[in-house]
Amino acid sequence: MRATSKVHVEYEVLRHLLTRIDLSELEDKMVNDFKNDKNYETLAKRFADGSDSVASMLNNKVNSRLHRLPKKHPAYKEKVIE
């Protein structure tokens, strides 16, 4: 696929980050290494909430670019004006 615009590249980079980056190593370092800690459940919830929050921010960025993708792109969507 050819990079047709800066927005197109931004979209593809964001999608790649969302779908291909494995956070399990980071989760191990920040949460799973502390399974015997009395606050383990809090650590696990904190990590889940934080990573969900970042994923949500990235998804919002992805969605804000859909109408600016090339019209032939499979994810292209016309801008909805409300």
KEKE-3310 file (N, C-alpha, C; in steps of 0.2 Angstrom, whole numbers, plus 5000, padded with zeros to 4 digits):
npx = (5004:5003:5009:4998:4996:5000:4991:4986:4997:4998:4986:4988:5000:4995:4985:4993:5000:4990:4986:4997:5006:5012:5008:5011:5024:5027:5016:5020:5031:5026:5015:5012:5024:5022:5013:5012:5010:5001:4993:4990:4978:4974:4984:4983:4971:4973:4983:4975:4965:4973:4979:4968:4963:4973:4972:4959:4961:4970:4961:4952:4959:4962:4949:4946:4952:4947:4938:4947:4955:4961:4949:4948:4952:4950:4945:4940:4928:4914:4913:4903:4891:4884)
npy = (4994:5011:5026:5038:5051:5062:5060:5048:5040:5042:5036:5023:5020:5022:5012:5001:5001:4999:4986:4978:4979:4971:4971:4963:4960:4972:4972:4961:4966:4977:4972:4958:4953:4955:4947:4942:4952:4962:4971:4967:4965:4978:4983:4976:4980:4994:4994:4988:4997:5009:5005:5002:5015:5022:5015:5018:5032:5031:5025:5035:5044:5037:5035:5048:5051:5043:5049:5056:5048:5040:5038:5025:5017:5003:5006:5019:5031:5042:5059:5062:5074:5082)
npz = (5000:4996:5003:5004:5009:5023:5033:5030:5033:5047:5051:5048:5056:5069:5069:5068:5080:5089:5085:5085:5095:5109:5125:5136:5141:5147:5156:5164:5171:5178:5185:5186:5191:5204:5211:5224:5231:5243:5237:5224:5216:5215:5208:5196:5191:5190:5179:5169:5167:5164:5152:5144:5143:5136:5124:5120:5118:5107:5098:5096:5089:5078:5073:5070:5058:5048:5038:5031:5024:5009:4996:4991:5001:5011:5024:5023:5027:5025:5031:5044:5047:5060)
capx = (5000:5007:5007:4996:4996:5002:4985:4985:5002:4996:4981:4991:5004:4990:4982:4999:5001:4984:4985:5003:5010:5010:5010:5012:5030:5026:5012:5023:5035:5022:5009:5013:5030:5020:5008:5012:5009:4994:4989:4990:4972:4974:4989:4980:4965:4976:4986:4970:4962:4978:4980:4962:4963:4978:4969:4954:4964:4972:4955:4949:4963:4961:4942:4946:4956:4944:4936:4953:4959:4960:4942:4948:4955:4944:4942:4937:4921:4913:4912:4896:4890:4878)
capy = (5000:5017:5031:5043:5057:5061:5057:5040:5037:5043:5031:5016:5019:5021:5005:4996:5002:4996:4979:4974:4980:4967:4974:4958:4961:4978:4970:4957:4970:4982:4969:4951:4951:4957:4943:4940:4959:4962:4976:4964:4966:4985:4984:4973:4984:5000:4992:4987:5004:5013:5003:5003:5022:5023:5012:5023:5038:5029:5023:5041:5047:5033:5037:5055:5051:5039:5053:5059:5042:5039:5035:5018:5013:4999:5009:5025:5033:5049:5062:5063:5081:5082)
capz = (5000:4995:5008:4999:5013:5030:5037:5029:5037:5054:5052:5048:5062:5074:5068:5069:5087:5092:5084:5085:5101:5114:5132:5141:5145:5152:5162:5169:5175:5182:5188:5187:5196:5211:5213:5231:5235:5245:5232:5217:5212:5213:5202:5190:5189:5187:5173:5164:5166:5161:5145:5141:5142:5130:5118:5119:5115:5100:5094:5094:5084:5072:5070:5067:5052:5043:5033:5027:5020:5002:4995:4989:5006:5014:5030:5022:5029:5023:5037:5046:5050:5064)
cpx = (5004:5004:5005:4995:4998:4997:4984:4991:5000:4991:4984:4996:5000:4987:4987:5000:4996:4984:4991:5007:5008:5013:5011:5018:5030:5022:5015:5028:5032:5017:5011:5019:5028:5014:5007:5011:5002:4990:4989:4984:4971:4979:4986:4975:4968:4979:4981:4967:4967:4979:4974:4961:4967:4975:4963:4956:4966:4966:4952:4953:4962:4954:4942:4949:4952:4941:4941:4957:4957:4953:4942:4951:4949:4941:4939:4930:4920:4911:4905:4895:4884:4876)
cpy = (5006:5022:5037:5050:5056:5058:5050:5037:5037:5037:5024:5015:5018:5014:5000:4996:4998:4988:4975:4974:4976:4970:4969:4958:4966:4976:4966:4961:4975:4978:4962:4949:4953:4953:4941:4947:4959:4967:4973:4966:4973:4986:4982:4977:4991:4999:4992:4993:5009:5011:5003:5011:5024:5021:5016:5029:5037:5028:5030:5044:5043:5035:5044:5056:5047:5043:5056:5054:5043:5036:5028:5014:5010:5002:5016:5026:5040:5052:5064:5070:5081:5089)
cpz = (5000:5000:5004:5003:5020:5034:5036:5033:5044:5055:5053:5054:5068:5075:5070:5077:5091:5091:5085:5091:5106:5121:5137:5145:5149:5158:5167:5173:5180:5186:5191:5191:5203:5213:5220:5235:5237:5241:5225:5213:5210:5207:5196:5187:5186:5181:5167:5162:5162:5153:5141:5139:5136:5124:5116:5115:5108:5095:5092:5089:5077:5068:5067:5061:5046:5037:5028:5023:5013:5001:4994:4995:5009:5021:5029:5024:5027:5030:5038:5049:5053:5066)
residu = (MET:ARG:ALA:THR:SER:LYS:VAL:HIS:VAL:GLU:TYR:GLU:VAL:LEU:ARG:HIS:LEU:LEU:THR:ARG:ILE:ASP:LEU:SER:GLU:LEU:GLU:ASP:LYS:MET:VAL:ASN:ASP:PHE:LYS:ASN:ASP:LYS:ASN:TYR:GLU:THR:LEU:ALA:LYS:ARG:PHE:ALA:ASP:GLY:SER:ASP:SER:VAL:ALA:SER:MET:LEU:ASN:ASN:LYS:VAL:ASN:SER:ARG:LEU:HIS:ARG:LEU:PRO:LYS:LYS:HIS:PRO:ALA:TYR:LYS:GLU:LYS:VAL:ILE:GLU)
# end
